[in-house]
Amino acid sequence: MQILSKSAVVKIGVLLMHACLLLALPAKADNWLTNLFTDDILQVTVNDAFLNVYAAPGRGYPIFHVVERDEVITLIKSRTDWIKIKTKRNLVGWIKREDMKLTLSPNGEVPDFPELSQADYLEDRFEFGAAYGDFAGADGLSVNLGYRFTRNLAFEVRGAHNTGEFSDSEYLTGGIVFQPFPHWWVSPHLGIGAGRLKTFPSATLVNAEDREDSIMQASLGAYVHITGRLFLRTEVTNHYILTSRNTNEEVNEWKVGLNVLF
Amino acid sequence: MESRIKRVVLSALLSSLYLFSPLSFAQDDTDTSQKDNEELDKIITPDIERRRIKEDHLDSENFEIGVYSGTLSVEDFGTNTVAGVTIAYHITEDFFAEIDYGLTKTEETSYELLSGGVELLTDDQRDLSYYNASLGINFLPGQIYLWDRWAFNTNFYLIGGVGNTTFAEKKYFTYSYGGGMRFYTTDWLSIDFSLRDHSFEHELFGLPKKIHNIEGRFGLALFF
């Protein structure tokens, strides 16, 4: 049996060829994907009396060297708020990210290392968080992974694992989060979502069977900006469980967690 | 058939356009203006392209992935080898978030051993696994010196979090807390010594009992 016709194979081949060629275009070379495969040499010139060079990325580690004005240093990588550099004499150490303001790019401008404030995390960002809370008396643990495509709207997937005295449960849902005032320090958010809930009653209960139901969620909460990319997120969620029995169930959940935007 | 040949030929033509047009333009540039630039570059900045450096050009290394092994003492159920994996994200130089997952096999309780034939749990039920989502804080940064030759960076950390333990085919909500030390062999490879307590409440003996399971672990982690 022939799964793909000859012409389809030809089409796919040509498409792939185009895709490869597009990736190889020199004009398109300045994106993160191609940067992964090229060894760029990034060099800046020190534009202050001196910069301290630390032994490791942390303010408590010893300063073992200084680079002086007009010295050219090579940037290797970054970790948190630190940048690993190499000096002309091949000494390797770390400088503070904020010290990049005191250097010059090869074109004479200050390198573009923006001061990131809360507003910079509002758009085109991924969000990951974990939270602890209470799911109708059970201890709830949940994670969320989202993508914020405008300043006000994000799509997210949530998963939770609740451990209770009488039953355990797990849910996986997808939903939309709306944030009317994203720039506020304490910023309220509303959300709706839907997904599946699995319930596992304790083995000690009589006639208890595992069951799986659809759920709908409505939530209300707030983000509190802590520092940089880190946010505290609190939320109260109402779950409407569409059971296979005669009556549907409502469950309330509250949680508090930490979210990182990157 | 004819249309297919047409398509192939046209596609080939199109591809050749992709291939040669930007390159040929680039060729023109090198012939005239770039040559002059190169001369200038040699005088001002010897071997680097003159452009503004952006943070996006720089590779960031805030994630850490690791494996560990050690011993986990499960209260009443013996002390056994534990193995697991961790993934961490370094938020600032002080704080990091970590998720870990570990597995161990528990032993028979003293009661089961002394009584002879009694079996509280089946063989499968003796498997224990756990996961935790934790927040850690680094402190006491420092260096360790080996002879007069090497200096290694180290730091201590405290960590606490919540998670789930699966034991005897049931899940238990678990608090975990502890501390440890990271020893950086290079800035992207660290050795981790850590001591944690995983605490949960079970009713395997009839009445609720809160237990503390102490774990000592040795791990290796890569930053990427």
Interface residues (C-beta under 8 A of the other chain):
Chain A: S7 V10 K11 V14 M17 H18 L21 L22 L25 P26 A27 W32 N35 D40 I41 L42 Q43 V44 A55 A56 P57 G58 R59 G60 Y61 P62 L75 I76 K77 S78 R79 T80 D81 W82 I83 K84 S105 P106 N107 E109 P111 D112 F113 P114 F128 A130 Y132 A138 D139 L141 V143 H161 T163 D168 S202 A203 T227 G228 R229 L230 L258 V260
Chain B: R4 R7 V8 S11 L14 S15 Y18 L19 P22 L23 A26 T45 D47 I48 E49 R50 R51 R52 I53 K54 E55 D56 H57 L58 D59 S60 E61 N62 Y89 H90 I91 T92 E93 F95 A97 I99 A133 L135 N138 L140 P141 G142 Q143 A151 N153 N155 V162 G163 N164 E169 K170 K171 Y172 F173 Y184 D187 F223
